[in-house]
């Protein structure tokens, strides 16, 4: 077997570099098909017969406290989102969807897409022009989401090349006691 000449290696590297630069320029010049339109503001745990409990945020992560005396079937997580404009919030409340994927999974998983206003999820427009998303605890922590979930609120404007997807930033909701996102320092450290 003959050794590969150095000029062939150099030529292959140069072609890969040109292809990478071309791809980057193409990606930057293409029109954006999605945009950030919703921002999570605050969240709370609401259980029947109990005062709502505000969840503390640590960046984009929130710890969902364990329901106190109420049965988990009677509890839901309510998240307030601000919207870029009131018309967008109204359209999203009518036909938005939620994408959920479990945290700390052994294998990679695709997000589960759930339509708002069904399957334990309600999305309503607030009087101030924002949105309020309510998820039943059973829906939020179902299946491979037992430890927690990454959540994205989205709305898509039509189909085809002109369609735009309006998204929220990713929100991490972790079940209390699953020892993951919010670790405390041990006294020895």
N, C-alpha and C positions, 0 to 999 in steps of 0.2 A: 504494500500500500504506500502510495506517495504522500509526503507531507503537504499540507495545504499552504500555498504561497501566502506570504504576508500581505500582498496587495489584495488578495481575495478577501481576507479577514477585514482589512481596512475598508474595502468597498462595501462589504456586508454591513459593517457598523455605520458607515456614512448613509447607506440607504435606509437603515432602521431609524437613524436620527432624522432624516428628511421626512420619513413617514410619520414619525411622532410629532414633529413641528406642524406638518400639514393637518394632521388630525386635530391638534390643539387649536389651530387657527380656524378650522371648520367648526369646531364645537363652540368657540367664542363668537363666531359670526352668525350662527344659527339663532333664530328668534327663541326667546325663552318660552317654554310650554307650561311652566308651573311658576307660581309665585306665592310668597308668604302673605297670607291675608288675615289670619286669625292668630291671636296671641293669648295664651292662658294667663289669667289674672290672679284668680284665687280658687281654692277648692275646699269642700267641706264634706264631712260624713253626716248624713241625715238618716236617723232611725226613727221608726214610729214610736211615739210616746217619750222621746228624749230631745234635749236641746241639740241643735246642729253643732258639730265639733269641727272647728277650722283646722285644716291640715297645714302643717308647716312645710314650706318649700326650701329646698337646698339646691339652688340652680334650677335645673329642669326636672329634679327628682322630688317626689312627695311620698311620705310614708302614710299609708292608709291605716289609721288606728283600728284596733280590734273593736268590734261593737261591744258595748258594755252589757246591759241586761237584755237587750233586744235580740231576737232571733235574726240571723243574717238574712233571712228571706225578706225581712221588713226594712232593710237598710239599702241605701244607695249613695253613690258618690256624685256630688254636683260640682261641676267645673264651669266657672264663668270665663268666657273668651271675649276679648275685644275684637271688633271687626273693622276692617279698613274703611268700609262705608255701610250705611244702613240698608241700602238696596241689596248689597251682596249678602248681608246677614239674613235678610228676608228670603232670598233665594236658597241659601244654604239651609235654613230652617225647614224649608219645604222638601228639599231633595239632597241633603248632605249625607255623608257616610263617615264611619269611624273605622280606622284600621288598627287592629290590636295584634301584638305578637308577644309571646311569653318572654320573661327575663330568665337568665341563667339556664338556658336549655343545653342539653348535651350535644344536640345536632342543630344545625341552622334550620330555620323554619321561615316560611313565607307568612306575611301578615294575613290575618283573617279580616275580610272586609264585611262590615255589617252596616246595613242601611239604618239611618237614624229613624226614630219613630217606629220601632219594631224590635222584637227580641230583647226586651229589657233596656232599651236605649230610647231616650227622648231628647230632642233638640228643639229648643224654642227660642224665639227672638225676645230679647229683653227690651224694656221701654227706652233704655239709653242707647239703643242701636247695636248692642253686642248680642252674644248668644249664651245660652245656658244649656250645657250638656249634662244629662243625668243618666248614670249607668247603675243598674242593679248590681249588688256585690256578686250575685250568682253569675251574671253575664261577664263582669270584669275579670273574675278569677276562675273562669270555666276552663276545662281542658288543660292544655299545657301552660296556662297562665296562673297556676296555683300559687306561685311565689310572687307574681307581679306581672305587669304588662307595660309595654311601650305603646303609647297612644298617639295617633295623629288624626285630627279632624280635617275633613276635606270636602270640597264640592267641585264638581266638574261642569264646565259650561259647554255643553254640546259634545258632538263627536267629530271626528275627522281632523284635518290639518289645522283648522282654526280654533280647535278646542283648547281651553286653558284649564289647568287644575289649580285651585286655590287651596292652600294648605295652612295648617298650624305648625308651629315648631313641635318637635317630639317631646312628649311629656312622659316621664317614667313614674309609674305608680307601683309602689312596692307594699306588699302585705306586711303588717307589723309582725315581728317575730321570725322573719325569713332570713335574717342576718346577712344582708348583702350590701345595699347601697349606703346605708347609714351605720358605719361601724364606730364603736367607741374605742378610745385608746385604753389599753390596759395600764394599770398603775406602774408596771415595770418599764414602760417605754417612755 
